[in-house]
Structures are given as structure tokens and as C-alpha cells.
Amino acid sequence: MEIKISTQQILKVLYIVAWIIFIGLCIEAGGIIFNTFFALFINPQNASTMWGMDLGDLYQNDSGRFLMLTGYMIITSLMKALMFYLIVKILHDKKLNLVQPFNTAVACFIAHVAYLAIGIGIFSLWGIKYADWLLQQGIVLPETRYLGLAGADVWLFMGIVLLVIAQIFKRGIEIQDEYELTV
């Protein structure tokens, strides 16, 4: 007995997984935003238990530095959520045409995801550099992986690879259009 899994079935499973990840990333981004503003404007003690991280030493040292580091965390988490929103949207709108995969919607999607990945990589890198600088100043911080800033090099690598794929899709669209004109 052989089980065959079609591409449509895989896309349905990926659609569900993308929704789950998107919801999780939205919760993470919202939690960081809420806890940052809660610590800044309502209860400064919240910085010690902010979203499972202890940023109390940073907040006590300088609230501006606290806002700067959490700003990097907020930007990267929002960009990650936006990336999965784009994934959910393209799967929901059924713009993935498997008969003619080279279309402008897919090319734009790949380019947007590439730019988001590069953006995440850049802001993660800046956040890591800023956290390292804060550590050199003697401020106690959690590891960068707990801050959601780790993996900047991977995000940059993925963004560059996706840009190359976007250019391949762009050329594929040109070839497909030329073929349709000749027929």
C-alpha cells in the first residue's frame, strides 16, 4: 500500500502551520510592545519580569537604553510576524498557480519576503551589537537568543538567497511572457 501526498495537501498543511506561527509571532510582538510600554509608563518593576526576561538592570541604568534595546526587539518581532502574514496571505489568496508558477504575484511575494529577511537580519545585528555594547558597560542582560535577536547572519543569508530566487522568478516571467507571445 502506497500513500501519495499531493502538493495541494502539503500546501494545506503548510497553510495551517503558517497560521499557527503567525499567531504565535503576533502574540510575541504584542507582548513585547505591551510590556515595554507598561514598564515605561505604568510600572517600572515590570522590566524585571518582562516577557520572561530580566531587563530590570538595564531599565534602572537608563530607560532610554531600555527603550532602544526593546525597540530592536519590537522591530524584529513585527517583521517576523509580517513575513508570516505574507505567507498566510499568498496561500489564502491561492496566488500560487502550480500550472504557471512564474507569475508576478509570486515574484513580488518572494521579493517582499527577501527584503523582510534582510531587514530582520540588519535589525537583529544592530540589536546584538547594542546588547554587546551594553554588556561592556557592565549592564546585566539575558543572552541574545532570549531577546529574540539571535541569528542575524542566518536572516541575512536567507534574504540574499531569496533575492536571487526573486530574480530567477523575474526572468522566468519574462521567458513565459515571450513564449505566450510566440504561440
N, C-alpha and C positions, 0 to 999 in steps of 0.2 A: 504494500500500500504506500503510495507516494503522495505526499502533501505538497500542493503547489500554492505558493503565496504570490498573489499578483501585485503589481506595482500600485494599483489602486488601494489594495488592502494595507500595504505598507504606508502609503500616504495618509490613510485614515488614522492609523496608529500614531504616526508622526504628528498629525494634527492634534490629537488628544494630548500627546506628550508635550507639544509646544504650548498648548493652553495651560497645562499644569505648571510648566516652567515659567510662563508669562505671569501667571497669577502669583507664584512664589516671588518672582523678581519685583512685582508691583508691591507686594506686602513688604519686602525688604526695603525698597526705596522709600515707601511711605513711612515705615518705622524709623528709618534714619532721619528723614525730614522732620517727623513729629518730635522725636527725641531731641534733636538738635535745637529746635525752637522752644521746646519745653524746658530744656536745660538753660537756654539763653535768657528767656523771658519770665519763666514761672518759678522753676525750682532748680537752682544750680547743683543741688545734690544729685540730680538725675544724671549728671555727667559721669558719675562713678559707676552707674549701672546701665549705661546707655546701650541698648540693643545687644546686651551680652558682653559689652566691652567696658573696660575701666579707663575712661578718659578724664577722670577727676583731677589727676596731677596736671594735665595739660590745661584744663579749664581754670584751675587755681593759679597756674602760672600766667596765663593770658587768654582771655576769652576770644580775642581776635585770632590768635593762633588756633584755638579750638574751632572757630568758625571756618578758618581756612582749610584745616585738615578734613573736617566733616563736609566741607564744600566739595573737595575732591571725591570723597566717598559718595556724596549725593549725585554728583555728575556722572560718575562711572555706573552707579546702580541704575540711574534713569536711562542711560544709553543702552545698558544691557536689556532693560525692560522694553525699550523702544525697538531694539533688534528683534526680540521675540514677538513683539506686536506685528512687525512687518512679516515675520514668518507665518504667524497665525492668519494675517490678512491675505497673503497670497494663496495660502491653502484654502481659506474660506471662500475667497472670490473665485476660486477654481481657474486662476490665470495660468496655471501650469498645464499647458497643452502638450500632451505626450506625443501627439501626432506631428505637430510642428513645434518643437521645443524652443527654437530660436525665434522669440518674439520680443518686442520692446518692453513689455511688462516684466518679463523675467530678467532681461538685461538691466533694467532700472532697479529691480529688486536686488540683484547681485551687487550692483554698484553702490546702492544705499547701505547694504549690509557691510560692504567693504569699508566705506567711509566711517560707519559707526564703529567697526572693529579697530580701525586706525585711531579714531577718537578715543575709544576706551583705552587703547594702549598708551596713547600720549598722556591722558589724564592720570592713568594708573602710574605711569613712570614719574610724572610730576609729583603725585601724591607720595610715592615711595621715596623720592629724593627729599621731599619736605619732611617726611617722617624720620628719615635718616638724619637730617639736619637737626630736627627737634631732639632726637636721641643724643646727638653730640652736645646739645645744650644742657643735657642732664635731666631731661624730662622723661618720665617713665611712660612707655606706650606699649600696647599689645603688638604682637607680630603683625606684619603687613597682610598676611593671609586672613587674619581675623578682621582687619579693617576693610577687606574686600578690594584691596589694591594689588594683590599679588598677580603675577602672570602677565605683566606688561609686554614682555618680549613675545609671548605667545599670541597676544592680541595683535601686535604689530605684524608678526609673521602671517597670521591668518588674514589680516586686512590686505597685505600685499598680494598674497596668493589669490584672494577673491578679486582684487583689481585686475590681475592677469586673466582670470576666468571671465570677468566682465568684458574685457577687450576681445577675448575669443568669441564670446556671445555676440558682441557688436559686429565682428567680422562675419560670423555665421548668419546674422540677419542680412547683412549686405549680400552675401552669396545667395541666400534664399530668395531675396528680392530680385536679384539678377536672373535666377533660374525661373522665377514666375513670369518675368517679362519676356524671356525667350520662348516660353511654352505657348 
